[in-house]
Amino acid sequence: MKYVNVGLIGFGTVGSGLAEVLLSQQERIQQRTGLLVRLVKVADRSARELPARFADTVLTNDAADLINDPEIDIIVELIGGIEPAKTFVMEAIAAGKHVVTANKALLAQEGKDIFAAAAAQGVEVGFEASVGGGIPLIKGLKEGLVANNILSIMGILNGTANYILTRMTDEGSAFAEVLKDAQDLGFAEADPTYDVEGIDTAHKLAILMTMAYGMNITHNEIVTEGISSIEPVDIDFAREFGCRIKLLAISRNHGDHVEARVHPTMVPDSHLLASINGAYNAVHFHGDMVGNVLLYGQGAGKMPTGSAVAADVMDIARDIAAGSVGRVPSLSYLPEHIQDRGVTPLDKISCPYYFRITALDKPGVLAAVADVLSRHAISIESVLQKGREEAGPVSIVMQTHTATESAVSAALAEIDALDTITAPTVKIRMLVEE
């Protein structure tokens, strides 16, 4: 029996999940790979001891003990963040070790350096768990869709945000109330900024775009808006338009430039992504050969994510045993074919829009708003207006036909400057079904 030895940096939620998978599935792994994959060392600064079932695994508080161990073939980094994670990964690569990570922030920001170093050193980098938890998105792009020109990517990539929006939709609850419940249940962090403001989703979209299009991109180039400003009234109006509000990652491939954006989106009930609820994730790819593909599953959690990390370990272990390291490029494209490409400026984006305009209930208000929209070539598809309460302002809700972001921004600036408008207009982009 051939051995492949693994060293794990970080024994937190995902790290302990990986350890459980490697131990509990050891017989099945041997049956499928012909290898004995052993977790031989764990480095963790806070763990005092490992559970008794891991008696054969050495615990240390120094990652260098793993990186410098000549018996270890694969280093798994599961501590998160940029540093010291990048240092550990780069040192492991320099030592000739293969690396597996679930660290989407690290790859979205520093991936170019990491993958270049790995290619130069002739080692592999596995990162299935960095996007979509237990969903095989990375393998799907690298292998299942390798013959396709990917024309678009649309996805729900953050379970916390999706859980919050699902609760708001089903129960009519306010954002702050549902967020607190999510924190109490462990779905949301004490500081939920990355989740609810779309940053985590942007990290993941950057990774998918790199692989789908063979391009260099970081999350900083992706237009990112979160869900903290979504109110129950907008969710109610979305329902009247036959939509549900989702935090979507959206990218479309226009050849010489690509769209890259994360924002709340009204998704038609008829679209597959509208039915993805709770803490689940899903990604919708459109390939020129295969057409539409939807991958769905648990996007986070100890065992689903541990399963994805273990899958990377298995792939690399097989390549080591077969002497075929580097058979499948880590980023799907060969390094020399990953190039810079233009990102579509936001003001060039075109889509239908939802507007919620808060105005005094006076004659001529709707006409004034319509005049502004007309001068900016924005066509109205439908209008809803709710009755006022105690002579207060009213909500005028509009759904537009396709318009450019630049025209919408200019029109809303004019509308909000009208004397009869009492609050900034709420704007939500609407998804066009392909």
Buried (B, 14 or more C-beta within 10 A) or exposed (E): EEEBBBBBBBBBBBBBBBBBBBBEBBEEBEEEBEBBBBBBBBBBEEBEEBEEEBEEBBBBEEBEBBBEBEEBBBBBBBBBEEEEBBEBBBBBBEBEBBBBBBBBBBBBBBBBEBBEBBBEBEBBBBBBBBBBBBBBBBBBBBEBBEEBEBBBBBBBBBBBBBBBBBBBBEEEBEBEBBBEBBBEEEBBBEEBEBBBBBBBBBBBBBBBBBBBBBBBBBBEBBBBBBBBEBEBBBBEBBBEBEBBBBBBBBBBBEEEBBBBBBBBBBBBEEBBBBBBBEBBBBBBBBBEEEEEBBBBBBBBBBBBBBBBBBBBBBBBBBBBBEEEEEEBBBBBBEBEEBEEBEBBEBEEBBBBBBBBBBBBBEEEBBEBBBEBBEEBEBEBEEBEBEEEEEEEBBBBBBBBEEBBBBBBEBBBEBBBEBEBBBEBBBBBBBBEEE
